[in-house]
Amino acid sequence: MPDEAGSAALEFIGLGVILLVPLVYLVLALGAIQGQMLGVESAARHTARTMSAAKGVADATARADAAVRSAIEEYGMDPATIDVDIRCTSAAVECPSAGATVVVTVTAEVTLPFVPPVFGLDRVSSVRVQASSAYKVSRTWTAG
């Protein structure tokens, strides 16, 4: 029988590194995705809520911009990757209006950590996260 003294420790270290590196990367990637998901969810919810409580169309637009900017700063998102879509259920009138439902959808692209921007790898390895929120505007809402 050959002498195998000390090879178990070496095998344990080698196997441990091989298994630990992908596990750590998975935790980092999922953490980045979860952080961005919380950011877009917060942006959608607060934007819809502030628009439904606004005093007019101009005030609703200003509040929506402020809510999105606040969420971007709070969660450290890249403003270039954020897309905000604001719609109302009643398309015939201005958004927001009395009795309409404001639906805000926020979409963001999350780039995975440690992926270099060489050969467009950062675009290929990005994950899209999206959240929507809807709030009903009061029937007694008046613009102005």
KAPEJO-V695739 format. One record per residue. RES is the residue in three letters. PHI is phi in radians with two decimals (none if undefined). OMEGA is omega in whole degrees, 0 to 359 (999 if undefined). D_FIRST is the distance of its C-alpha to the first C-alpha in Angstrom with 1 decimal. Layout:
res	phi	omega	d_first
RES	PHI	OMEGA	D_FIRST
RES	PHI	OMEGA	D_FIRST
This chain:
res	phi	omega	d_first
MET	none	178	0.0
PRO	-1.26	180	3.8
ASP	-1.36	181	6.5
GLU	-1.96	182	8.7
ALA	-1.16	177	11.5
GLY	1.52	182	14.8
SER	-1.34	179	14.1
ALA	-1.14	179	15.6
ALA	-1.14	179	18.8
LEU	-1.14	178	19.0
GLU	-1.14	179	18.6
PHE	-1.11	179	21.2
ILE	-1.15	180	23.6
GLY	-1.09	179	23.3
LEU	-1.16	179	23.9
GLY	-1.08	179	26.5
VAL	-1.16	181	28.5
ILE	-1.10	180	28.4
LEU	-1.50	185	29.8
LEU	-1.33	183	32.1
VAL	-1.07	177	34.0
PRO	-1.12	179	35.5
LEU	-1.17	178	36.2
VAL	-1.14	178	38.2
TYR	-1.10	179	40.0
LEU	-1.08	179	41.0
VAL	-1.12	179	42.4
LEU	-1.12	180	44.4
ALA	-1.15	180	45.7
LEU	-1.17	176	46.7
GLY	-1.13	178	48.3
ALA	-1.14	179	50.4
ILE	-1.15	180	51.5
GLN	-1.13	178	52.4
GLY	-1.09	178	54.4
GLN	-1.20	178	56.4
MET	-1.11	177	56.9
LEU	-1.12	179	58.4
GLY	-1.14	181	60.6
VAL	-1.23	178	62.1
GLU	-1.17	179	62.6
SER	-1.14	180	64.4
ALA	-1.08	181	66.5
ALA	-1.13	183	67.6
ARG	-1.13	183	68.5
HIS	-1.23	178	70.4
THR	-1.15	179	72.2
ALA	-1.11	181	73.5
ARG	-1.16	181	74.5
THR	-1.22	177	76.4
MET	-1.18	181	78.1
SER	-1.26	180	79.4
ALA	-1.80	184	80.9
ALA	-1.29	181	82.5
LYS	-1.65	180	86.3
GLY	-3.13	183	86.6
VAL	-1.16	179	85.0
ALA	-1.14	178	84.8
ASP	-1.15	179	83.5
ALA	-1.12	178	80.8
THR	-1.14	179	79.7
ALA	-1.12	179	79.5
ARG	-1.16	179	77.6
ALA	-1.13	178	75.1
ASP	-1.06	180	74.4
ALA	-1.14	180	74.0
ALA	-1.17	179	71.6
VAL	-1.18	178	69.4
ARG	-1.07	179	69.4
SER	-1.12	179	68.6
ALA	-1.16	179	65.6
ILE	-1.08	179	64.4
GLU	-1.19	183	64.6
GLU	-1.10	185	63.2
TYR	-1.77	176	60.0
GLY	1.13	180	59.6
MET	-1.47	177	60.0
ASP	-1.49	182	60.9
PRO	-1.05	180	64.6
ALA	-1.23	182	64.2
THR	-1.72	183	61.9
ILE	-1.62	176	64.1
ASP	-2.22	182	66.5
VAL	-2.01	178	69.1
ASP	-2.11	181	71.2
ILE	-2.02	180	74.1
ARG	-2.37	173	76.1
CYS	-2.11	181	78.7
THR	-1.20	178	79.3
SER	-1.70	184	83.0
ALA	-1.38	184	83.0
ALA	-1.35	182	86.8
VAL	-2.07	179	87.2
GLU	-1.13	180	85.7
CYS	-1.91	359	82.3
PRO	-1.49	177	82.4
SER	-2.59	184	85.4
ALA	-1.04	177	86.7
GLY	1.45	180	84.9
ALA	-1.42	175	82.3
THR	-1.91	179	78.5
VAL	-1.53	179	76.7
VAL	-2.03	181	73.3
VAL	-1.99	177	71.1
THR	-2.08	180	67.8
VAL	-2.02	181	65.6
THR	-2.17	178	62.8
ALA	-2.45	175	60.3
GLU	-1.79	179	57.5
VAL	-1.86	175	54.3
THR	-1.53	181	52.1
LEU	-1.26	183	48.5
PRO	-1.19	176	47.1
PHE	1.15	176	45.5
VAL	-1.69	184	46.8
PRO	-1.29	179	48.5
PRO	-1.43	180	52.0
VAL	-1.53	179	50.8
PHE	1.02	179	51.9
GLY	1.29	180	53.3
LEU	-1.11	180	50.0
ASP	-1.17	177	51.6
ARG	-1.34	181	54.2
VAL	-1.25	185	51.7
SER	-1.70	177	49.4
SER	-1.76	182	52.3
VAL	-2.04	179	52.9
ARG	-1.60	175	56.4
VAL	-2.06	185	57.4
GLN	-2.55	176	60.8
ALA	-2.48	178	62.9
SER	-2.24	177	66.4
SER	-2.55	181	68.9
ALA	-2.27	176	72.4
TYR	-2.32	179	75.2
LYS	-1.55	176	78.7
VAL	-1.48	182	81.6
SER	-1.03	177	84.4
ARG	-1.21	180	87.4
THR	-1.63	181	89.6
TRP	-1.13	177	87.9
THR	-2.22	178	90.4
ALA	-1.40	177	89.9
GLY	2.06	999	91.5
